[in-house]
Amino acid sequence: MPEHWYREAVVYCCDVETFQDSNGDGVGDFPGLTSRLDYLARLGITCLWLNPIHPTPNRDDGYDVADFYAVDPRLGTLGDFAELLHEAGNRGIRVIIDLVVNHTSDQHPWFQSARKSPDSPYRDWYLWSDKEPEDRYEGMVFPGEQNETWTYDRTAKAWYYHRFYNFMPDLNTANPEVKDEIKRIAAFWVQLGVAGFRMDAAPFVIEASPQQPKDFTFLTDLRSHLQWRQGDSVILAEANVGADEVGEYFGDAGGSANRLHMLFDFALNARLMLALARGDAEPVIDALRDTPKLPEGAQWATFLRNHDEVDLSKLTAEQRADVFAEFGPEKEMQLYDRGIRRRMAPMLGGDRRRIELAYAMQFSLRGSPVIRYGEELGMGEDLSLTGRDAIRTPMQWSPGANAGFSGGKDLVRPVIEQGEYGYPHVNVVSQQQNPRSLLSWFERMIRTLRQCPEVGLGACSVVDVPMPRHVLAHQADQPDRGAMVFLHNLADEDVTVDLSSLGKYAEYPYELLADKDYPPVDDSLSTISLAGYGYRWIRLRDSHGRHTGGQTTRGGLA
Ligand code: NOJ
């Protein structure tokens, strides 16, 4: 089903500037990334999401865009970018890029023109106020780094609105000219060959200001515009919104997804973190049960870590406190009073069993998994860097100088050198040589998932049988593709579970992935053992309707 490629995608998020430097200037670039595509192909990912690639003053890691129609010269030329797209395509990897159109950099020529005169053709592309707005100190997204949402501009002699930093003025997306320009930008990149976009701050894009209603029809319009240009292009949106609103982001009342194709599942992300922190499956079960019914064709994008802080804002104070206590107990690990600026491996105490468990759980839950670069190695964070930079250090390729990231001296960000997460210990070269490494496990796990299309395409449900609180048992079912059951044990305690009620779905059940060698699954599914922090992925039925002789892929250390 090529038109639904995104529903079976495995997405890898990568920041070009910290991935691979090819020319020794200390900044990662397109030729560097292109030279690493074979690595990504071996890992098994099918879609590469690039953090912003445009010219930028780089005060918010590229999310402050100064020209939407060009690439940042530090990363290479437009020709280099086209080569990257071509080479990725050769390996069956689609590339999506960030579409950051809630705001621009204050250095963008539109803003420079707009601030100079009320008669500028771009004046109304931004939001202005002659008087100091009453809500000047409300709605900051980055508390501690940002103290207002309206800033006075001496040149303009007026206040301008910005949800994020004051160097990123918000575009007035209620202006039809701005809407047309956004469509033009997206169409331009699709024309160059990108497969779609990760849409930054989607709720803000459709709500020009908090005083105005959300214009969901713009999403319908944008999608239809894109799909006339390239039928299978997709929009994966960042929208941390409540369950009651989710449906509107995906589609109108027509019943099929005609707006955004995919949304990051922030609600599930926070509950996964809570479940891992408490050793309790209930938060994930709640999240699955609370999931609204999605329109046909809509898809979740699941994730554990991304390039921002772990966002715990939608948890209760008590739940948040539990996650902070387990994963971010020190003040310096926390950010914006709501999040944690760490990577998974250190949060899980470097415990290989828990890292595998966490990712096995994410990848087996409904939706398309998204993974942040370096997580497949178990990279750590550098808390001496400010804010979110802690988790944006260069990729660790080898035990050689600069982790093999660059031959230069002045690196865009320091590599992690010291301690158990330093590149002498955590790097691609050593892990590729070791079939028992975390990287080798990720390769096996991703390839196994790609054999299970029912995870992305099918219905996901919690298995309705009594289970200890620390065990998550869920099922993925797609009538013409097959059915799987997944067991994940969130506690360090062996357990035996009875899944015999699934017998009616099962035809010669067999295991596809597990943390260690278990006795073969018996046909009755009545006695299934699970080690502490163990997991088992069991095929109940395949698309052929019969046992095809699959073999367990042992995931763990044993
Ligand atoms: C969300 C992005 O993920 C974040 O990194 C960025 O700072 C803001 N949007 C502003 O663009």
Boltz pocket constraint, residues with backbone or C-beta under 6 A from the ligand:
constraints:
  - pocket:
      binder: B
      contacts: [[A, 60], [A, 63], [A, 64], [A, 100], [A, 164], [A, 200], [A, 201], [A, 238], [A, 307], [A, 308]]
      max_distance: 6.0
